[in-house]
Amino acid sequence: VQLQASGGGLVQAGGSLRLSCVASGRTFKDYTMTWFRQAPGKEREFVAAIHRSAGNTYYTDSVKGRFIISRDTAKNMVYLQMNRLEPEDTAVYYCAADRSIILSSLRYASMYDYWGQGTLVTVSS
């Protein structure tokens, strides 16, 4: 699976952005899709995931109620709608995919087999 993320940019605090990640391959529906982010000088952190089978969604606490992850299986796309953005959301955002990851491992970047190249989100105050 090859992943390509897009949609980052510069936005004022309180604004919105939608990130997109397109995946190659005909078995897209079999992969759990996840967004991570990495701010300068910090470790890569889990943001949101959508499970491969049931489609259940999971979020880190700091984005709950503001971000929404979704997928369009027909288009091999996963999205991250980001609302009420804060300066603390500034980071490079990465999409990741894995076919066999278990729920207890969703938050661990090292458990994912496939990564996109990242897209920069900058939120100004």
C-alpha positions in Angstrom: 0.0 0.0 0.0 1.3 3.4 -0.9 -0.2 6.5 0.9 -0.2 10.1 -0.1 -1.4 12.8 2.2 -2.5 16.3 1.3 -4.6 19.2 2.4 -2.3 20.9 4.9 -1.7 24.6 5.0 -1.8 27.8 7.1 -4.9 28.6 9.0 -5.9 31.0 11.8 -6.9 29.6 15.2 -10.5 28.6 15.2 -10.5 27.7 11.5 -10.8 24.4 9.7 -8.9 22.2 7.4 -9.6 18.8 5.8 -6.7 16.5 5.2 -6.9 13.7 2.7 -4.9 10.5 2.2 -5.2 8.4 -0.9 -4.2 4.8 -0.8 -3.1 2.6 -3.6 -4.1 -1.1 -3.8 -7.3 -3.0 -4.2 -7.5 -4.1 -0.5 -7.9 -0.7 1.0 -10.9 -1.8 2.9 -8.8 -4.3 4.8 -6.6 -1.7 6.4 -7.0 0.3 9.6 -6.3 3.9 8.7 -4.8 6.3 11.2 -3.6 9.9 11.4 -0.5 10.8 13.4 1.2 14.2 13.8 4.6 15.3 14.8 5.3 18.8 16.1 8.9 20.2 16.0 11.0 18.7 18.7 8.3 16.3 19.7 7.6 12.6 19.1 5.1 11.5 16.6 1.7 11.2 18.3 -1.6 9.4 17.6 -4.4 11.6 16.4 -7.3 9.5 15.1 -8.0 6.1 13.6 -10.7 4.3 11.8 -10.8 0.6 12.1 -10.7 -1.6 9.0 -13.7 -3.8 9.6 -16.3 -2.2 11.8 -15.3 1.3 10.9 -15.2 2.4 14.6 -13.3 5.6 15.2 -10.8 6.5 17.9 -9.4 9.9 18.9 -6.8 11.2 21.2 -8.4 13.3 23.9 -7.1 16.6 22.7 -9.0 16.4 19.4 -12.2 14.8 20.5 -15.2 16.9 19.5 -13.0 18.9 17.0 -11.6 16.4 14.5 -13.5 13.7 12.5 -11.9 10.8 10.7 -13.7 9.2 7.9 -13.1 7.0 4.9 -14.5 6.5 1.4 -13.7 2.9 0.5 -14.8 3.4 -3.1 -12.2 6.1 -3.6 -9.5 4.6 -1.4 -9.5 7.8 0.6 -9.3 8.6 4.3 -10.0 12.1 5.6 -9.4 14.1 8.7 -11.7 17.0 9.1 -10.2 19.4 11.6 -12.4 22.1 13.2 -11.7 24.7 15.8 -8.0 24.4 15.2 -5.6 25.6 17.9 -2.0 26.6 17.7 -1.1 23.4 19.5 -2.4 21.5 16.5 0.5 22.8 14.4 2.5 19.7 13.2 3.2 17.6 10.2 0.4 15.2 9.8 0.9 11.7 8.5 -1.5 9.0 7.5 -0.6 5.4 8.3 -2.1 2.0 7.4 -1.9 -1.4 8.8 -3.8 -4.6 7.9 -3.5 -6.5 11.2 -3.0 -3.9 13.9 -5.0 -4.6 17.1 -7.0 -2.0 19.0 -4.6 -1.8 21.9 -1.8 -0.9 19.5 -3.5 1.8 17.5 -1.6 4.6 19.2 1.9 3.2 18.6 3.5 4.5 15.4 6.0 1.7 15.4 3.2 -0.8 14.8 2.2 0.5 11.4 3.6 -0.9 8.2 2.7 1.9 5.7 3.2 5.6 5.9 2.4 8.6 3.8 4.9 11.5 3.3 3.2 14.0 5.7 1.5 17.3 5.2 2.2 20.4 7.2 -0.5 22.1 9.2 0.3 25.5 10.7 -2.2 27.2 13.0 -1.5 30.8 13.8 -2.8 32.5 16.9 
